[in-house]
Amino acid sequence: MESDIRKKLADKIIYLRNSKGISQETLAFEAKIDRSYMSRVERGIVSIGIVKLESIAKVLGVKVYELLEF
């Protein structure tokens, strides 16, 4: 169950990032997140805290809750 949620979140982040033409490296840099950690988030390997999720949402131009709408 937990890994399903991580995968859905990962897919949503990737979708939004690609739709805005932002590279993973750029997203990580602008969100002040280590690029290797961002990679693990996008692969659904790690859970992400709300503060980092908020940083990603800001860079992607969405609200945190929009990242969690699957």
Gaussian input, Z-matrix of N, CA and C with variables (Angstrom, degrees):
# hf/3-21g

backbone

0 1
 N
 C     1     B1
 C     2     B2     1     A1
 N     3     B3     2     A2     1     D1
 C     4     B4     3     A3     2     D2
 C     5     B5     4     A4     3     D3
 N     6     B6     5     A5     4     D4
 C     7     B7     6     A6     5     D5
 C     8     B8     7     A7     6     D6
 N     9     B9     8     A8     7     D7
 C    10    B10     9     A9     8     D8
 C    11    B11    10    A10     9     D9
 N    12    B12    11    A11    10    D10
 C    13    B13    12    A12    11    D11
 C    14    B14    13    A13    12    D12
 N    15    B15    14    A14    13    D13
 C    16    B16    15    A15    14    D14
 C    17    B17    16    A16    15    D15
 N    18    B18    17    A17    16    D16
 C    19    B19    18    A18    17    D17
 C    20    B20    19    A19    18    D18
 N    21    B21    20    A20    19    D19
 C    22    B22    21    A21    20    D20
 C    23    B23    22    A22    21    D21
 N    24    B24    23    A23    22    D22
 C    25    B25    24    A24    23    D23
 C    26    B26    25    A25    24    D24
 N    27    B27    26    A26    25    D25
 C    28    B28    27    A27    26    D26
 C    29    B29    28    A28    27    D27
 N    30    B30    29    A29    28    D28
 C    31    B31    30    A30    29    D29
 C    32    B32    31    A31    30    D30
 N    33    B33    32    A32    31    D31
 C    34    B34    33    A33    32    D32
 C    35    B35    34    A34    33    D33
 N    36    B36    35    A35    34    D34
 C    37    B37    36    A36    35    D35
 C    38    B38    37    A37    36    D36
 N    39    B39    38    A38    37    D37
 C    40    B40    39    A39    38    D38
 C    41    B41    40    A40    39    D39
 N    42    B42    41    A41    40    D40
 C    43    B43    42    A42    41    D41
 C    44    B44    43    A43    42    D42
 N    45    B45    44    A44    43    D43
 C    46    B46    45    A45    44    D44
 C    47    B47    46    A46    45    D45
 N    48    B48    47    A47    46    D46
 C    49    B49    48    A48    47    D47
 C    50    B50    49    A49    48    D48
 N    51    B51    50    A50    49    D49
 C    52    B52    51    A51    50    D50
 C    53    B53    52    A52    51    D51
 N    54    B54    53    A53    52    D52
 C    55    B55    54    A54    53    D53
 C    56    B56    55    A55    54    D54
 N    57    B57    56    A56    55    D55
 C    58    B58    57    A57    56    D56
 C    59    B59    58    A58    57    D57
 N    60    B60    59    A59    58    D58
 C    61    B61    60    A60    59    D59
 C    62    B62    61    A61    60    D60
 N    63    B63    62    A62    61    D61
 C    64    B64    63    A63    62    D62
 C    65    B65    64    A64    63    D63
 N    66    B66    65    A65    64    D64
 C    67    B67    66    A66    65    D65
 C    68    B68    67    A67    66    D66
 N    69    B69    68    A68    67    D67
 C    70    B70    69    A69    68    D68
 C    71    B71    70    A70    69    D69
 N    72    B72    71    A71    70    D70
 C    73    B73    72    A72    71    D71
 C    74    B74    73    A73    72    D72
 N    75    B75    74    A74    73    D73
 C    76    B76    75    A75    74    D74
 C    77    B77    76    A76    75    D75
 N    78    B78    77    A77    76    D76
 C    79    B79    78    A78    77    D77
 C    80    B80    79    A79    78    D78
 N    81    B81    80    A80    79    D79
 C    82    B82    81    A81    80    D80
 C    83    B83    82    A82    81    D81
 N    84    B84    83    A83    82    D82
 C    85    B85    84    A84    83    D83
 C    86    B86    85    A85    84    D84
 N    87    B87    86    A86    85    D85
 C    88    B88    87    A87    86    D86
 C    89    B89    88    A88    87    D87
 N    90    B90    89    A89    88    D88
 C    91    B91    90    A90    89    D89
 C    92    B92    91    A91    90    D90
 N    93    B93    92    A92    91    D91
 C    94    B94    93    A93    92    D92
 C    95    B95    94    A94    93    D93
 N    96    B96    95    A95    94    D94
 C    97    B97    96    A96    95    D95
 C    98    B98    97    A97    96    D96
 N    99    B99    98    A98    97    D97
 C   100   B100    99    A99    98    D98
 C   101   B101   100   A100    99    D99
 N   102   B102   101   A101   100   D100
 C   103   B103   102   A102   101   D101
 C   104   B104   103   A103   102   D102
 N   105   B105   104   A104   103   D103
 C   106   B106   105   A105   104   D104
 C   107   B107   106   A106   105   D105
 N   108   B108   107   A107   106   D106
 C   109   B109   108   A108   107   D107
 C   110   B110   109   A109   108   D108
 N   111   B111   110   A110   109   D109
 C   112   B112   111   A111   110   D110
 C   113   B113   112   A112   111   D111
 N   114   B114   113   A113   112   D112
 C   115   B115   114   A114   113   D113
 C   116   B116   115   A115   114   D114
 N   117   B117   116   A116   115   D115
 C   118   B118   117   A117   116   D116
 C   119   B119   118   A118   117   D117
 N   120   B120   119   A119   118   D118
 C   121   B121   120   A120   119   D119
 C   122   B122   121   A121   120   D120
 N   123   B123   122   A122   121   D121
 C   124   B124   123   A123   122   D122
 C   125   B125   124   A124   123   D123
 N   126   B126   125   A125   124   D124
 C   127   B127   126   A126   125   D125
 C   128   B128   127   A127   126   D126
 N   129   B129   128   A128   127   D127
 C   130   B130   129   A129   128   D128
 C   131   B131   130   A130   129   D129
 N   132   B132   131   A131   130   D130
 C   133   B133   132   A132   131   D131
 C   134   B134   133   A133   132   D132
 N   135   B135   134   A134   133   D133
 C   136   B136   135   A135   134   D134
 C   137   B137   136   A136   135   D135
 N   138   B138   137   A137   136   D136
 C   139   B139   138   A138   137   D137
 C   140   B140   139   A139   138   D138
 N   141   B141   140   A140   139   D139
 C   142   B142   141   A141   140   D140
 C   143   B143   142   A142   141   D141
 N   144   B144   143   A143   142   D142
 C   145   B145   144   A144   143   D143
 C   146   B146   145   A145   144   D144
 N   147   B147   146   A146   145   D145
 C   148   B148   147   A147   146   D146
 C   149   B149   148   A148   147   D147
 N   150   B150   149   A149   148   D148
 C   151   B151   150   A150   149   D149
 C   152   B152   151   A151   150   D150
 N   153   B153   152   A152   151   D151
 C   154   B154   153   A153   152   D152
 C   155   B155   154   A154   153   D153
 N   156   B156   155   A155   154   D154
 C   157   B157   156   A156   155   D155
 C   158   B158   157   A157   156   D156
 N   159   B159   158   A158   157   D157
 C   160   B160   159   A159   158   D158
 C   161   B161   160   A160   159   D159
 N   162   B162   161   A161   160   D160
 C   163   B163   162   A162   161   D161
 C   164   B164   163   A163   162   D162
 N   165   B165   164   A164   163   D163
 C   166   B166   165   A165   164   D164
 C   167   B167   166   A166   165   D165
 N   168   B168   167   A167   166   D166
 C   169   B169   168   A168   167   D167
 C   170   B170   169   A169   168   D168
 N   171   B171   170   A170   169   D169
 C   172   B172   171   A171   170   D170
 C   173   B173   172   A172   171   D171
 N   174   B174   173   A173   172   D172
 C   175   B175   174   A174   173   D173
 C   176   B176   175   A175   174   D174
 N   177   B177   176   A176   175   D175
 C   178   B178   177   A177   176   D176
 C   179   B179   178   A178   177   D177
 N   180   B180   179   A179   178   D178
 C   181   B181   180   A180   179   D179
 C   182   B182   181   A181   180   D180
 N   183   B183   182   A182   181   D181
 C   184   B184   183   A183   182   D182
 C   185   B185   184   A184   183   D183
 N   186   B186   185   A185   184   D184
 C   187   B187   186   A186   185   D185
 C   188   B188   187   A187   186   D186
 N   189   B189   188   A188   187   D187
 C   190   B190   189   A189   188   D188
 C   191   B191   190   A190   189   D189
 N   192   B192   191   A191   190   D190
 C   193   B193   192   A192   191   D191
 C   194   B194   193   A193   192   D192
 N   195   B195   194   A194   193   D193
 C   196   B196   195   A195   194   D194
 C   197   B197   196   A196   195   D195
 N   198   B198   197   A197   196   D196
 C   199   B199   198   A198   197   D197
 C   200   B200   199   A199   198   D198
 N   201   B201   200   A200   199   D199
 C   202   B202   201   A201   200   D200
 C   203   B203   202   A202   201   D201
 N   204   B204   203   A203   202   D202
 C   205   B205   204   A204   203   D203
 C   206   B206   205   A205   204   D204
 N   207   B207   206   A206   205   D205
 C   208   B208   207   A207   206   D206
 C   209   B209   208   A208   207   D207

   B1=1.4648
   B2=1.5163
   B3=1.3369
   B4=1.4548
   B5=1.5255
   B6=1.3374
   B7=1.4545
   B8=1.5270
   B9=1.3536
   B10=1.4651
   B11=1.5213
   B12=1.3193
   B13=1.4621
   B14=1.5170
   B15=1.3278
   B16=1.4721
   B17=1.5221
   B18=1.3265
   B19=1.4691
   B20=1.5239
   B21=1.3209
   B22=1.4700
   B23=1.5252
   B24=1.3293
   B25=1.4620
   B26=1.5221
   B27=1.3229
   B28=1.4661
   B29=1.5231
   B30=1.3200
   B31=1.4643
   B32=1.5211
   B33=1.3354
   B34=1.4658
   B35=1.5276
   B36=1.3249
   B37=1.4638
   B38=1.5237
   B39=1.3102
   B40=1.4705
   B41=1.5239
   B42=1.3231
   B43=1.4628
   B44=1.5356
   B45=1.3291
   B46=1.4659
   B47=1.5266
   B48=1.3181
   B49=1.4669
   B50=1.5247
   B51=1.3251
   B52=1.4647
   B53=1.5159
   B54=1.3287
   B55=1.4662
   B56=1.5321
   B57=1.3263
   B58=1.4640
   B59=1.5270
   B60=1.3292
   B61=1.4571
   B62=1.5208
   B63=1.3136
   B64=1.4604
   B65=1.5248
   B66=1.3145
   B67=1.4608
   B68=1.5192
   B69=1.3170
   B70=1.4630
   B71=1.5224
   B72=1.3142
   B73=1.4586
   B74=1.5262
   B75=1.3180
   B76=1.4670
   B77=1.5244
   B78=1.3312
   B79=1.4595
   B80=1.5204
   B81=1.3123
   B82=1.4639
   B83=1.5219
   B84=1.3249
   B85=1.4617
   B86=1.5302
   B87=1.3264
   B88=1.4628
   B89=1.5321
   B90=1.3302
   B91=1.4711
   B92=1.5292
   B93=1.3469
   B94=1.4714
   B95=1.5335
   B96=1.3400
   B97=1.4621
   B98=1.5202
   B99=1.3191
   B100=1.4522
   B101=1.5282
   B102=1.3356
   B103=1.4534
   B104=1.5241
   B105=1.3203
   B106=1.4658
   B107=1.5336
   B108=1.3260
   B109=1.4625
   B110=1.5336
   B111=1.3400
   B112=1.4658
   B113=1.5223
   B114=1.3042
   B115=1.4543
   B116=1.5277
   B117=1.3074
   B118=1.4751
   B119=1.5301
   B120=1.3304
   B121=1.4689
   B122=1.5257
   B123=1.3309
   B124=1.4621
   B125=1.5293
   B126=1.3029
   B127=1.4632
   B128=1.5232
   B129=1.3347
   B130=1.4561
   B131=1.5170
   B132=1.3361
   B133=1.4642
   B134=1.5264
   B135=1.3185
   B136=1.4607
   B137=1.5242
   B138=1.3127
   B139=1.4632
   B140=1.5240
   B141=1.3018
   B142=1.4658
   B143=1.5218
   B144=1.3113
   B145=1.4489
   B146=1.5173
   B147=1.2994
   B148=1.4671
   B149=1.5282
   B150=1.3248
   B151=1.4693
   B152=1.5318
   B153=1.3160
   B154=1.4656
   B155=1.5214
   B156=1.3171
   B157=1.4546
   B158=1.5261
   B159=1.3254
   B160=1.4648
   B161=1.5268
   B162=1.3177
   B163=1.4672
   B164=1.5206
   B165=1.3209
   B166=1.4679
   B167=1.5219
   B168=1.3222
   B169=1.4679
   B170=1.5285
   B171=1.3312
   B172=1.4698
   B173=1.5202
   B174=1.3228
   B175=1.4680
   B176=1.5292
   B177=1.3208
   B178=1.4627
   B179=1.5298
   B180=1.3297
   B181=1.4609
   B182=1.5167
   B183=1.3407
   B184=1.4643
   B185=1.5203
   B186=1.3123
   B187=1.4597
   B188=1.5185
   B189=1.3253
   B190=1.4598
   B191=1.5253
   B192=1.3263
   B193=1.4620
   B194=1.5291
   B195=1.3480
   B196=1.4603
   B197=1.5239
   B198=1.3238
   B199=1.4581
   B200=1.5219
   B201=1.3251
   B202=1.4551
   B203=1.5142
   B204=1.3161
   B205=1.4707
   B206=1.5156
   B207=1.3040
   B208=1.4731
   B209=1.4958
   A1=110.99
   A2=116.89
   A3=120.28
   A4=111.46
   A5=116.70
   A6=119.54
   A7=111.21
   A8=117.38
   A9=120.59
   A10=110.72
   A11=115.96
   A12=120.60
   A13=110.45
   A14=116.70
   A15=119.92
   A16=110.51
   A17=117.63
   A18=121.27
   A19=110.79
   A20=117.04
   A21=120.14
   A22=110.54
   A23=116.75
   A24=120.23
   A25=110.26
   A26=116.27
   A27=120.80
   A28=110.86
   A29=116.29
   A30=120.56
   A31=111.50
   A32=116.81
   A33=120.99
   A34=110.66
   A35=116.59
   A36=120.48
   A37=110.07
   A38=116.80
   A39=120.89
   A40=110.49
   A41=116.78
   A42=121.09
   A43=110.98
   A44=116.23
   A45=120.11
   A46=111.37
   A47=116.59
   A48=120.54
   A49=110.13
   A50=116.66
   A51=120.36
   A52=112.00
   A53=117.19
   A54=120.06
   A55=111.85
   A56=116.04
   A57=120.38
   A58=111.88
   A59=116.60
   A60=120.75
   A61=113.41
   A62=116.53
   A63=121.64
   A64=108.63
   A65=117.22
   A66=119.74
   A67=110.10
   A68=114.98
   A69=119.67
   A70=110.26
   A71=116.46
   A72=121.20
   A73=111.26
   A74=116.96
   A75=121.17
   A76=110.76
   A77=116.34
   A78=119.58
   A79=110.43
   A80=116.39
   A81=120.78
   A82=110.69
   A83=116.84
   A84=121.14
   A85=110.81
   A86=116.66
   A87=120.42
   A88=112.43
   A89=116.67
   A90=120.48
   A91=111.43
   A92=115.64
   A93=121.54
   A94=111.48
   A95=113.68
   A96=122.25
   A97=107.60
   A98=116.55
   A99=120.34
   A100=109.85
   A101=117.15
   A102=121.01
   A103=112.50
   A104=117.32
   A105=119.17
   A106=110.90
   A107=117.20
   A108=120.70
   A109=109.55
   A110=115.86
   A111=120.30
   A112=110.17
   A113=116.73
   A114=121.37
   A115=111.04
   A116=116.66
   A117=120.56
   A118=110.94
   A119=117.28
   A120=120.74
   A121=109.44
   A122=116.22
   A123=120.61
   A124=112.72
   A125=117.63
   A126=120.70
   A127=111.36
   A128=116.86
   A129=121.45
   A130=113.88
   A131=115.55
   A132=120.69
   A133=111.93
   A134=117.06
   A135=120.71
   A136=110.36
   A137=114.75
   A138=120.62
   A139=107.02
   A140=115.87
   A141=119.97
   A142=109.22
   A143=116.13
   A144=121.73
   A145=111.63
   A146=115.30
   A147=121.53
   A148=112.46
   A149=117.71
   A150=120.07
   A151=110.19
   A152=116.69
   A153=119.89
   A154=110.37
   A155=116.96
   A156=120.37
   A157=110.63
   A158=116.15
   A159=120.50
   A160=110.94
   A161=117.34
   A162=121.14
   A163=110.76
   A164=116.67
   A165=120.90
   A166=110.05
   A167=116.46
   A168=120.99
   A169=110.99
   A170=116.97
   A171=120.40
   A172=111.14
   A173=116.07
   A174=119.92
   A175=110.29
   A176=116.67
   A177=120.47
   A178=112.59
   A179=117.10
   A180=120.88
   A181=114.00
   A182=116.03
   A183=120.56
   A184=109.57
   A185=116.17
   A186=122.27
   A187=108.67
   A188=116.99
   A189=121.20
   A190=110.77
   A191=116.88
   A192=119.27
   A193=111.72
   A194=117.19
   A195=119.53
   A196=111.91
   A197=117.12
   A198=120.27
   A199=110.84
   A200=116.27
   A201=121.33
   A202=113.23
   A203=117.11
   A204=121.02
   A205=108.03
   A206=115.28
   A207=119.51
   A208=108.47
   D1=-51.19
   D2=-178.94
   D3=-59.62
   D4=-41.62
   D5=-179.11
   D6=-67.93
   D7=-29.12
   D8=175.66
   D9=-63.35
   D10=-42.36
   D11=179.56
   D12=-66.06
   D13=-43.14
   D14=177.91
   D15=-61.29
   D16=-40.51
   D17=-179.81
   D18=-66.75
   D19=-41.95
   D20=178.82
   D21=-63.84
   D22=-42.42
   D23=177.67
   D24=-63.87
   D25=-43.60
   D26=178.65
   D27=-57.99
   D28=-47.23
   D29=179.82
   D30=-61.19
   D31=-38.72
   D32=-179.55
   D33=-67.08
   D34=-43.76
   D35=178.93
   D36=-62.60
   D37=-46.02
   D38=179.67
   D39=-61.11
   D40=-45.11
   D41=179.81
   D42=-58.60
   D43=-50.29
   D44=-178.59
   D45=-65.71
   D46=-40.66
   D47=179.61
   D48=-62.09
   D49=-46.76
   D50=-179.94
   D51=-66.23
   D52=-38.04
   D53=-179.25
   D54=-66.78
   D55=-23.29
   D56=177.96
   D57=-97.37
   D58=-0.14
   D59=177.83
   D60=69.06
   D61=32.04
   D62=-178.27
   D63=-103.70
   D64=132.28
   D65=175.96
   D66=-75.42
   D67=160.09
   D68=176.94
   D69=-60.24
   D70=-40.61
   D71=179.95
   D72=-62.71
   D73=-42.68
   D74=179.11
   D75=-65.98
   D76=-43.57
   D77=178.14
   D78=-58.70
   D79=-47.23
   D80=-179.49
   D81=-61.04
   D82=-45.68
   D83=-178.54
   D84=-61.72
   D85=-50.15
   D86=-176.82
   D87=-68.48
   D88=-28.38
   D89=178.44
   D90=-88.14
   D91=-1.23
   D92=-179.53
   D93=59.12
   D94=46.30
   D95=178.64
   D96=-123.70
   D97=138.62
   D98=177.24
   D99=-57.18
   D100=135.98
   D101=-176.61
   D102=-61.40
   D103=-38.06
   D104=179.81
   D105=-68.07
   D106=-33.80
   D107=175.68
   D108=-67.22
   D109=-42.37
   D110=178.34
   D111=-59.71
   D112=-39.69
   D113=177.56
   D114=-61.09
   D115=-43.02
   D116=179.29
   D117=-66.80
   D118=-36.04
   D119=176.11
   D120=-62.71
   D121=-46.16
   D122=-177.51
   D123=-70.84
   D124=-16.75
   D125=175.11
   D126=-94.89
   D127=-0.74
   D128=177.82
   D129=72.60
   D130=23.04
   D131=-176.97
   D132=-85.83
   D133=-35.83
   D134=-176.41
   D135=-119.38
   D136=154.31
   D137=171.61
   D138=-85.98
   D139=151.10
   D140=-177.35
   D141=-117.95
   D142=141.71
   D143=178.16
   D144=-76.42
   D145=160.86
   D146=-175.67
   D147=-64.57
   D148=-34.03
   D149=-179.27
   D150=-66.98
   D151=-43.83
   D152=177.93
   D153=-68.78
   D154=-37.31
   D155=177.49
   D156=-61.97
   D157=-38.36
   D158=177.22
   D159=-64.58
   D160=-38.73
   D161=178.01
   D162=-63.40
   D163=-42.79
   D164=178.41
   D165=-63.58
   D166=-44.72
   D167=-179.87
   D168=-58.63
   D169=-42.66
   D170=179.64
   D171=-60.18
   D172=-46.22
   D173=-179.44
   D174=-63.19
   D175=-38.75
   D176=-178.75
   D177=-80.31
   D178=-7.94
   D179=177.63
   D180=75.07
   D181=30.84
   D182=178.61
   D183=-129.31
   D184=169.28
   D185=174.08
   D186=-85.34
   D187=154.80
   D188=-179.68
   D189=-55.30
   D190=-43.55
   D191=-177.15
   D192=-61.92
   D193=-28.28
   D194=178.39
   D195=-67.72
   D196=-30.26
   D197=176.10
   D198=-68.15
   D199=-25.25
   D200=-176.39
   D201=-97.43
   D202=2.79
   D203=175.44
   D204=-87.10
   D205=108.34
   D206=-178.89
   D207=-102.40

